[in-house]
Amino acid sequence: MSQTFTDGSRTGGLFIPRSRALVWLNLAVTFVVAAISFGLGFWQGLSAQIVILYTIVLAAVLFWLINYVAVIFEARSSSLETDTATPAGAGGVWAGNRILIVTMAVMLIVYLLITATVPSFRSLGNLMAFLLLEAILVFAFKVSSRFAHGRSAFIGLIVLLALIVISSFTINGFLSATNIKAILLFAAFLGIACVGQTLVALLGGLDLSIPFVIGSSNIGLLFLIGLGVPSGLAVIFVLLIGTALGFLNGVLSYRLQGQALILTLGMGFAVAGLVQILTSIGSSFGGNVFGTVPKWLQNLAAMNGRTFGLAVPPTILMWIVIAIIVIVGLRYSAFGRYIYALGGNRRSAKLIGVSEFKYWTIAYTISGFSAALTGCLLLGWSGGGFIGVGDQYLFTTLAAVVIGGTSLMGGYGGYGYTVIGVLVLQVLSAFLIGIGLKYEWQQFIFGLLILPMVALYGRAPHIRDQV
């Protein structure tokens, strides 16, 4: 049994948790972080006086901050005692804040792993940035609990703002026009690919064929252009094929909904394999197609593309227009209302005459079209056809949807949420690249990031249980 202080005790303006065990835990965490800071300071060659001063200030601020946070947690746990029997002290803090604690622990593990393996990351500035991000995360979680709706959007916006601020202070030129344009361009590619994934997720499904359709469209378009097909006609043909594949995915996955994930994945493998077979006839470069990309397609998606004389790639503006159309359509049209109705409660939607087959098929059809469009745009960006260009979108489209807060069980979320998730992923990716991390590290961190987000949104009751 842990000893406790008197309720609400405050000494000298410092907030102290009631649980003595929690105070000792906070002290241990402060000591570990201060020791890391102390070692990093000498590692960087700073003078002993500066290192000692920074370490003392850091330890004092950190110890006060985590004790203050613990008091807030305890107060929240106490307020919930009327609904559930929550154990007092450290147990109560854990019971009421599992997801936040796990998220902060995961971030600490990531920070320690990066610090141990990337020498350039071992700086006092990065340590302060990490602590600031942890504090902002706590703020976002605590304040977001006051929102009846839009909690995930609030958390996402706060995290996005925190990443931008931290990146601007730790990476030179992060807020330069060139870097911002690059972030928005790659966000546009991902955002367009996520249109269909969001619609499918709102119905309670997932489309794992997206990356394969992207890669197949990429090499298929250049192959057709190389055969002499006019580029505009070739793009239309590829988009129609992608749309047809999406329709086929919708029909088959509706008939076999218990196997929808495996079906779309298998369809993706089949399409990618078939396209590689066709494009490799007479060539020794399977999966790659070489040729000349039309100037208009290059201008559409390349970094140096221009829109009406402005140094802005048209793809960025295209994504903005698509986002507005999808967000407004989901919010105000009958199509959007029926999508949410089916995702929330299929049986009730059927009783009022909504065709599940129709809207399920439309969602997958749009997913196929948006994936094919992304593949065409990526050809304009890269200048060459490569079947693996869509590989990263298998994970990132799912991550953007989940991080944005759209429920994978259907009925809650929207494309506006996905836009937030896309921007969070792209800013985080730019930050990780800026500090010198390789692609495999980015995948590792994205994977750890998505786990607590799924747990957070997964804890919320499904929409059908709230009505």
Secondary structure, 3 states (H helix, E strand, C coil): CCCECCCCCEECCEECCCEHHHHHHHHHHHHHHHHHHHHHHHHCCCCHHHHHHHHHHHHHHHHHHHHHHHHHHHHHHHHCCCCCCCCCCHHHHHHHCHHHHHHHHHHHHHHHHHHHHCHHHCCHHHHHHHHHHHHHHHHHHHHHCCCCCCHHHHHHHHHHHHHHHHHHHHCCCCCCHHHHHHHHHHHHHHHHHHHHHHHHHHCCCCCCCHHHHHHHHHHHHHHHHHCCCCHHHHHHHHHHHHHHHHHHHHHHHHHCHHHHHHHHHHHHHHHHHHHHHHHCCCCCCCCEECCCCCHHHHHHHCCCCCECCECCCHHHHHHHHHHHHHHHHHHHCHHHHHHHHHHHCHHHHHHCCCCHHHHHHHHHHHHHHHHHHHHHHHHHHHCCEEHHHHCCHHHHHHHHHHHHCCCCCCCCCCHHHHHHHHHHHHHHHHHHHHCCCCHHHHHHHHHHHHHHHHHHHHHCCCHHHCC
